Amino acid sequence: MLKRKIEQALVRWKNTPDRKPLLLKGCRQCGKTYSVMDFARKHYQHTVYLNFYENPDYAAVFEGTLEVDALIMLLSALLGKKAVFEPGKTILILDEIQECPEARTALKFFRTDGRFDVIGTGSLLGVQGYGKEPRSVPVGSETVIDMFPLDFEEFLWANGIGQPVIDSLKNAMETKTPVPEALHKRMRQLLLQYTVVGGMPDAVQTFVDTHQMQEVLSIQRNIVRSYEDDMIKYAEPRDKSHIRECFESIPLQLSRENKKFQYSVVKKGATASKYAGSLQWIEDAGIIRRCYNLSVPELPLDGNAIPEMFKVYMQDCGLFVSMLEDGTQFDILQGHLYGYKGAIFENLIADIFTKMGRKLYYFRKDSGLEVDFVIRWKGGATLVEVKASSGNTKSTKTILRNPEKYHVNRAIKLGDYNVGEADGILTLPLYLAFLLREY
């Protein structure tokens, strides 16, 4: 069983006095159902479970009155002995709640009633053109938590790396001392494995159990196909082909020297007016994450973002690699990265930053200055360069030499080397990116 951080978030929610119903959002197959059911088993005497995707008929329960007593009566009639409602001891789980909009409306009635805890899970909530909207979105009556595929730290846990090792890595970063060579070598290996496996629970569990990359790749490509099926099934008819084209263009977008998302790469003659909504659909489905260019690399980052200038990364690096040509996984594990090396490691760091809750930003000027990421770290804007191996940091050095112009005095270079410091730049192995948590 994979240990997930969401367990702690669910426990914190349960321990909150006068808690609201919880809405757990995340892309398909990131582990929402398993985590919620495991939590329910551990913390409640009774679990009442409805899956609206597998059983569309359950939606009929919510077509009439949404008074809690009436819903309990109908659910008890529908589920029989599986529906035990005992105040304070029962949790109601509404899985794939986007398939039954009125069930989401019902959350405010459960909030007012207060006798039972309720968790709804959703994969395509808010997706444009989905066509299923609740009578009333229960604003103020629900707590929303975003869930992601496994992050790098969870992947480490799955591979037997415990807290003492992670604490020693954190100490090495904070004291700017090299990680011991044996541990450094093992962590480099684990990072390459995470790069190709990613964080989809089924893929991670298969890798841990078998280490058969062909099986992992088969799982990943099935997940990608299921995403493509969602695009066909749920998008508006006029948008279906545009969404698919945007999605399939992502590897090509990232392989280019100028990684700014360009609609002309999607299709010759394509424009933002025709394709912007399609790209938004993919982002709302939790498949991709945008990284916005900054007008200036200083705080507040969100306030300095340029809305129409952005890169696009896959939210899970393993799925991104699975979209590349056959043999890429083997090349990465062997350290042979060829033309995609920049794109692969940038997507890896985007994956790590996104799953720790960071928004993504970069800095690029027409003069040639370009920095892969800019983050808020230790209270200030911090430049982050991502290098597959050594690589130069000309742009970063230029920015640091002109603090009166750019208001930046801190930079990190992530690459295939140990902890150190040179020219005022903190150098860290790529595998330590997950420890850049401090804001």
C-alpha positions as CSV (number, residue, x, y, z in Angstrom):
1,M,0.0,0.0,0.0
2,L,1.4,3.4,-1.0
3,K,1.7,6.0,1.7
4,R,0.1,9.3,0.6
5,K,0.3,12.8,2.1
6,I,-3.4,13.3,1.5
7,E,-4.0,11.0,4.5
8,Q,-2.7,13.8,6.8
9,A,-4.9,16.4,5.1
10,L,-8.0,14.2,5.5
11,V,-7.2,13.7,9.2
12,R,-6.7,17.5,9.7
13,W,-10.1,18.0,8.0
14,K,-11.8,15.5,10.3
15,N,-10.2,17.1,13.4
16,T,-11.6,20.5,12.4
17,P,-14.5,21.6,14.6
18,D,-17.7,22.3,12.7
19,R,-16.1,21.0,9.5
20,K,-17.8,21.5,6.1
21,P,-18.3,18.7,3.6
22,L,-15.0,18.1,1.7
23,L,-14.5,18.2,-2.0
24,L,-11.4,16.3,-3.2
25,K,-10.4,17.4,-6.7
26,G,-7.7,15.8,-8.9
27,C,-7.0,14.3,-12.3
28,R,-8.3,10.8,-13.1
29,Q,-6.5,7.9,-11.6
30,C,-4.4,9.9,-9.1
31,G,-5.6,7.8,-6.2
32,K,-8.6,9.8,-4.8
33,T,-11.0,6.9,-4.3
34,Y,-8.5,4.6,-2.7
35,S,-7.2,7.3,-0.3
36,V,-10.7,8.3,0.7
37,M,-11.9,4.8,1.2
38,D,-8.8,3.9,3.3
39,F,-9.3,7.0,5.4
40,A,-13.0,6.1,5.9
41,R,-12.2,2.6,7.0
42,K,-9.7,3.8,9.6
43,H,-11.8,6.7,11.1
44,Y,-15.5,5.8,10.8
45,Q,-17.7,2.9,11.9
46,H,-19.9,3.2,8.8
47,T,-19.2,4.2,5.2
48,V,-21.9,4.8,2.7
49,Y,-20.4,4.9,-0.8
50,L,-21.9,6.0,-4.1
51,N,-20.0,6.0,-7.4
52,F,-21.9,8.1,-9.9
53,Y,-19.6,7.1,-12.8
54,E,-20.0,3.4,-12.3
55,N,-23.7,3.6,-11.3
56,P,-25.4,6.6,-13.0
57,D,-28.8,5.5,-11.6
58,Y,-27.7,6.7,-8.1
59,A,-28.2,10.3,-9.4
60,A,-32.0,9.7,-9.2
61,V,-31.7,9.9,-5.4
62,F,-30.8,13.6,-5.7
63,E,-33.4,14.6,-8.3
64,G,-36.1,15.7,-5.8
65,T,-35.8,17.3,-2.5
66,L,-32.3,17.6,-1.0
67,E,-33.4,17.5,2.6
68,V,-31.0,15.2,4.5
69,D,-33.7,13.0,6.0
70,A,-35.3,12.4,2.7
71,L,-31.9,11.5,1.1
72,I,-31.2,9.1,4.0
73,M,-34.5,7.4,3.4
74,L,-33.9,7.0,-0.3
75,L,-30.3,5.8,0.2
76,S,-31.3,3.3,2.8
77,A,-34.0,1.9,0.4
78,L,-31.5,1.8,-2.5
79,L,-28.5,0.3,-0.6
80,G,-30.1,-1.7,2.1
81,K,-27.7,-2.8,4.8
82,K,-24.8,-0.9,3.1
83,A,-26.4,2.3,4.2
84,V,-26.1,2.8,8.0
85,F,-26.5,6.4,9.0
86,E,-25.4,7.0,12.6
87,P,-24.7,10.6,13.6
88,G,-21.0,11.2,14.2
89,K,-20.1,7.7,13.1
90,T,-21.0,7.6,9.4
91,I,-19.2,9.1,6.5
92,L,-21.0,9.5,3.1
93,I,-18.6,9.3,0.1
94,L,-19.9,10.7,-3.2
95,D,-17.4,9.4,-5.8
96,E,-17.1,11.1,-9.2
97,I,-19.5,13.8,-8.0
98,Q,-19.2,15.7,-11.3
99,E,-21.5,13.0,-12.8
100,C,-24.3,14.1,-10.4
101,P,-24.3,17.9,-10.1
102,E,-27.3,17.8,-7.7
103,A,-25.3,15.7,-5.3
104,R,-22.8,18.6,-5.1
105,T,-25.7,21.0,-4.4
106,A,-26.8,18.7,-1.6
107,L,-23.5,19.4,0.2
108,K,-24.9,22.6,1.7
109,F,-27.8,20.7,3.1
110,F,-25.5,18.2,4.8
111,R,-23.4,21.2,6.0
112,T,-26.5,22.7,7.6
113,D,-27.7,19.4,9.1
114,G,-24.3,18.6,10.6
115,R,-24.9,15.0,11.6
116,F,-22.7,13.2,9.0
117,D,-19.4,13.8,7.4
118,V,-19.4,14.0,3.6
119,I,-16.6,13.7,1.1
120,G,-17.1,14.2,-2.7
121,T,-14.4,13.4,-5.2
122,G,-14.2,14.8,-8.7
123,S,-12.0,14.5,-11.8
124,L,-13.6,17.0,-14.2
125,L,-15.1,19.6,-12.0
126,G,-15.2,23.0,-13.6
127,V,-14.2,21.7,-17.0
128,Q,-15.5,24.0,-19.7
129,G,-18.2,22.5,-21.8
130,Y,-18.7,19.5,-19.5
131,G,-22.4,20.2,-19.6
132,K,-23.3,19.1,-16.1
133,E,-23.7,22.0,-13.7
134,P,-25.4,21.9,-10.3
135,R,-28.5,23.9,-9.5
136,S,-26.4,25.8,-7.0
137,V,-22.7,25.5,-6.3
138,P,-22.4,25.3,-2.5
139,V,-20.1,28.3,-2.0
140,G,-19.1,28.5,1.6
141,S,-20.5,25.1,2.4
142,E,-17.6,23.0,1.2
143,T,-13.8,22.7,1.8
144,V,-11.9,22.1,-1.4
145,I,-8.6,20.2,-1.5
146,D,-6.6,19.5,-4.6
147,M,-5.0,16.0,-4.9
148,F,-2.1,15.2,-7.2
149,P,-0.4,12.0,-8.3
150,L,2.4,10.8,-6.0
151,D,5.2,13.5,-5.6
152,F,8.9,12.6,-5.5
153,E,8.9,12.3,-1.7
154,E,6.0,9.8,-1.8
155,F,7.9,8.0,-4.5
156,L,10.9,7.8,-2.2
157,W,8.7,6.4,0.6
158,A,7.4,3.7,-1.8
159,N,11.0,2.7,-2.5
160,G,12.0,2.3,1.1
161,I,13.5,5.8,1.7
162,G,12.5,6.8,5.3
163,Q,12.4,10.1,7.2
164,P,16.0,9.8,8.6
165,V,17.4,9.8,5.1
166,I,15.2,12.7,4.0
167,D,16.3,14.6,7.1
168,S,20.0,14.1,6.2
169,L,19.3,15.4,2.7
170,K,17.6,18.5,4.2
171,N,20.6,19.0,6.5
172,A,23.0,18.8,3.6
173,M,21.0,21.4,1.7
174,E,20.7,23.8,4.7
175,T,24.4,23.5,5.6
176,K,25.5,23.6,2.0
177,T,27.6,20.4,2.5
178,P,27.8,17.6,-0.1
179,V,25.6,14.5,0.2
180,P,27.7,11.4,1.0
181,E,28.6,9.8,-2.2
182,A,26.8,6.4,-1.7
183,L,23.6,8.2,-0.9
184,H,24.1,10.7,-3.7
185,K,24.5,7.9,-6.2
186,R,21.3,6.2,-4.9
187,M,19.3,9.4,-5.0
188,R,20.4,10.1,-8.6
189,Q,19.2,6.7,-9.5
190,L,15.8,7.1,-7.8
191,L,15.3,10.5,-9.5
192,L,15.8,9.0,-12.9
193,Q,13.4,6.3,-12.0
194,Y,10.8,8.8,-10.9
195,T,11.3,10.8,-14.1
196,V,10.1,7.8,-16.2
197,V,7.7,6.3,-13.7
198,G,6.1,9.5,-12.5
199,G,3.4,9.5,-9.7
200,M,0.3,7.7,-11.0
201,P,-0.4,5.2,-8.2
202,D,-0.9,2.2,-10.5
203,A,2.4,2.9,-12.3
204,V,4.3,3.4,-9.1
205,Q,3.0,0.3,-7.5
206,T,3.8,-1.8,-10.6
207,F,7.3,-0.4,-10.6
208,V,7.8,-1.1,-6.9
209,D,6.5,-4.7,-7.3
210,T,8.1,-5.7,-10.6
211,H,10.6,-3.1,-11.8
212,Q,9.3,-4.0,-15.3
213,M,9.4,-0.7,-17.2
214,Q,7.4,-2.2,-20.1
215,E,4.5,-2.9,-17.8
216,V,4.8,0.6,-16.3
217,L,4.8,2.2,-19.8
218,S,1.7,0.2,-20.8
219,I,-0.2,1.5,-17.7
220,Q,0.9,5.1,-18.5
221,R,-0.2,4.9,-22.1
222,N,-3.5,3.5,-21.0
223,I,-4.0,6.5,-18.7
224,V,-3.1,8.9,-21.5
225,R,-5.6,7.1,-23.8
226,S,-8.2,7.4,-21.0
227,Y,-7.6,11.2,-21.0
228,E,-8.0,11.3,-24.7
229,D,-11.2,9.4,-24.3
230,D,-12.4,12.0,-21.8
231,M,-11.7,14.7,-24.4
232,I,-13.9,12.9,-26.9
233,K,-16.6,12.0,-24.4
234,Y,-17.0,15.2,-22.4
235,A,-15.9,18.1,-24.5
236,E,-18.2,20.1,-26.7
237,P,-18.4,18.6,-30.2
238,R,-16.8,21.7,-31.8
239,D,-13.8,21.5,-29.4
240,K,-13.0,17.8,-29.5
241,S,-10.4,17.9,-32.3
242,H,-8.8,21.1,-31.0
243,I,-8.4,19.7,-27.5
244,R,-6.8,16.6,-28.9
245,E,-4.4,18.6,-31.1
246,C,-3.3,20.8,-28.2
247,F,-2.7,17.8,-26.1
248,E,-0.7,15.9,-28.7
249,S,1.5,19.0,-29.4
250,I,2.9,19.2,-25.9
251,P,6.1,17.1,-26.5
252,L,6.9,19.2,-29.6
253,Q,6.2,22.4,-27.7
254,L,8.7,21.4,-25.0
255,S,11.4,20.1,-27.4
256,R,11.8,23.5,-29.0
257,E,14.5,26.0,-27.9
258,N,11.9,28.7,-27.3
259,K,9.5,26.7,-25.1
260,K,6.8,29.3,-25.0
261,F,3.5,27.7,-26.0
262,Q,2.8,28.5,-29.6
263,Y,-0.6,27.8,-31.2
264,S,1.1,27.6,-34.6
265,V,2.9,24.5,-33.4
266,V,-0.5,22.9,-32.6
267,K,-1.6,23.3,-36.2
268,K,-0.6,25.5,-39.1
269,G,-2.6,28.7,-39.0
270,A,-4.0,28.0,-35.5
271,T,-4.7,31.0,-33.3
272,A,-5.4,31.7,-29.6
273,S,-8.9,32.7,-30.4
274,K,-9.6,29.2,-31.8
275,Y,-7.5,27.1,-29.4
276,A,-7.3,28.9,-26.1
277,G,-10.5,27.3,-24.8
278,S,-9.2,23.8,-25.8
279,L,-6.0,24.3,-23.9
280,Q,-7.9,25.6,-20.9
281,W,-10.0,22.4,-21.0
282,I,-6.9,20.2,-20.6
283,E,-5.6,22.4,-17.7
284,D,-9.0,22.2,-16.0
285,A,-8.9,18.4,-16.3
286,G,-5.7,18.5,-14.2
287,I,-3.5,17.1,-17.0
288,I,-1.2,20.1,-17.7
289,R,0.0,23.1,-15.8
290,R,1.0,26.5,-17.2
291,C,4.2,28.3,-16.4
292,Y,3.8,32.1,-16.9
293,N,6.5,34.5,-18.0
294,L,7.2,37.4,-15.7
295,S,7.6,41.0,-16.8
296,V,10.1,41.3,-14.0
297,P,11.5,38.5,-11.7
298,E,10.4,40.0,-8.5
299,L,7.6,39.6,-5.9
300,P,4.7,39.4,-6.1
301,L,5.1,36.8,-8.8
302,D,1.4,36.4,-9.6
303,G,1.1,40.2,-10.0
304,N,4.0,40.3,-12.5
305,A,2.9,37.3,-14.6
306,I,2.1,37.9,-18.3
307,P,-1.2,36.1,-18.9
308,E,-0.7,35.5,-22.7
309,M,3.0,34.3,-22.4
310,F,3.4,30.9,-20.9
311,K,4.9,27.4,-21.3
312,V,2.9,24.2,-20.7
313,Y,4.1,21.2,-18.8
314,M,2.5,17.9,-18.1
315,Q,1.5,17.7,-14.4
316,D,3.0,14.2,-14.2
317,C,6.5,13.8,-15.6
318,G,6.1,10.0,-16.1
319,L,3.0,10.6,-18.4
320,F,5.0,13.2,-20.3
321,V,7.9,10.7,-20.9
322,S,5.4,8.0,-21.9
323,M,4.2,10.3,-24.8
324,L,7.7,10.4,-26.3
325,E,9.0,7.7,-28.7
326,D,9.7,4.1,-27.6
327,G,13.1,3.6,-26.0
328,T,13.1,7.0,-24.2
329,Q,12.6,5.4,-20.8
330,F,15.6,3.2,-21.3
331,D,17.7,6.2,-22.5
332,I,16.8,8.2,-19.4
333,L,17.6,5.4,-17.0
334,Q,21.0,5.0,-18.7
335,G,21.6,8.8,-18.5
336,H,21.4,9.2,-22.3
337,L,19.0,12.1,-22.9
338,Y,19.8,13.4,-26.4
339,G,17.6,16.2,-27.7
340,Y,14.8,16.0,-25.1
341,K,17.1,16.4,-22.1
342,G,16.1,20.0,-21.4
343,A,12.4,19.4,-21.8
344,I,12.5,16.3,-19.6
345,F,14.2,17.8,-16.7
346,E,12.3,21.0,-16.9
347,N,9.1,19.0,-16.8
348,L,10.5,17.0,-13.9
349,I,11.0,20.2,-11.9
350,A,7.6,21.6,-12.9
351,D,6.1,18.3,-11.7
352,I,7.9,18.6,-8.3
353,F,7.0,22.3,-7.8
354,T,3.4,21.8,-8.9
355,K,2.9,18.9,-6.5
356,M,4.2,20.9,-3.6
357,G,1.5,23.5,-4.4
358,R,3.6,26.1,-6.2
359,K,2.4,28.1,-9.1
360,L,4.9,28.1,-12.0
361,Y,6.7,31.1,-13.4
362,Y,9.8,31.7,-15.6
363,F,11.6,34.8,-16.9
364,R,12.4,35.5,-20.5
365,K,13.3,38.7,-22.3
366,D,13.8,39.3,-26.0
367,S,17.3,40.4,-25.2
368,G,18.1,36.7,-24.6
369,L,17.9,36.6,-20.9
370,E,16.1,33.4,-19.8
371,V,15.6,31.6,-16.5
372,D,13.8,28.3,-16.3
373,F,11.8,29.0,-13.1
374,V,11.3,31.8,-10.6
375,I,10.0,30.9,-7.2
376,R,9.3,32.6,-3.8
377,W,11.8,31.0,-1.4
378,K,12.8,32.2,2.0
379,G,10.8,35.3,1.6
380,G,12.4,36.5,-1.7
381,A,12.2,36.0,-5.4
382,T,14.7,33.2,-6.3
383,L,15.9,32.2,-9.8
384,V,16.0,28.5,-10.5
385,E,18.1,27.1,-13.4
386,V,17.6,23.5,-14.5
387,K,20.6,21.8,-16.1
388,A,20.7,18.2,-17.3
389,S,24.4,18.2,-16.6
390,S,26.6,21.2,-15.9
391,G,25.6,24.0,-18.3
392,N,26.2,27.7,-18.0
393,T,24.1,30.2,-16.0
394,K,24.8,33.3,-18.1
395,S,21.3,34.8,-17.7
396,T,21.2,34.2,-14.0
397,K,24.7,35.8,-13.4
398,T,23.6,38.8,-15.4
399,I,20.5,39.3,-13.3
400,L,22.4,38.9,-10.1
401,R,24.9,41.5,-11.1
402,N,22.2,44.0,-11.6
403,P,20.1,44.0,-8.4
404,E,19.1,47.6,-8.8
405,K,17.4,46.7,-12.0
406,Y,16.0,43.2,-11.3
407,H,15.7,43.2,-7.5
408,V,17.0,39.6,-7.2
409,N,19.9,38.5,-5.0
410,R,19.3,34.7,-4.8
411,A,19.6,31.9,-7.3
412,I,19.7,28.1,-7.4
413,K,21.2,25.8,-10.0
414,L,19.7,22.3,-10.2
415,G,21.7,19.7,-12.1
416,D,23.6,16.4,-12.0
417,Y,26.1,17.4,-9.3
418,N,26.3,17.5,-5.5
419,V,25.6,20.4,-3.1
420,G,27.9,23.4,-3.4
421,E,28.0,27.1,-4.0
422,A,29.7,29.1,-6.7
423,D,29.5,32.7,-7.8
424,G,26.7,33.4,-5.3
425,I,24.6,30.6,-6.8
426,L,23.6,27.6,-4.6
427,T,24.1,24.4,-6.6
428,L,21.9,21.5,-5.8
429,P,21.4,18.0,-7.2
430,L,18.1,17.8,-9.1
431,Y,16.8,15.3,-6.5
432,L,16.8,18.0,-3.8
433,A,14.2,20.2,-5.6
434,F,11.5,18.6,-3.5
435,L,13.0,20.2,-0.3
436,L,12.6,23.8,-1.7
437,R,9.4,24.1,0.4
438,E,10.1,27.3,2.4
439,Y,8.2,30.3,1.2
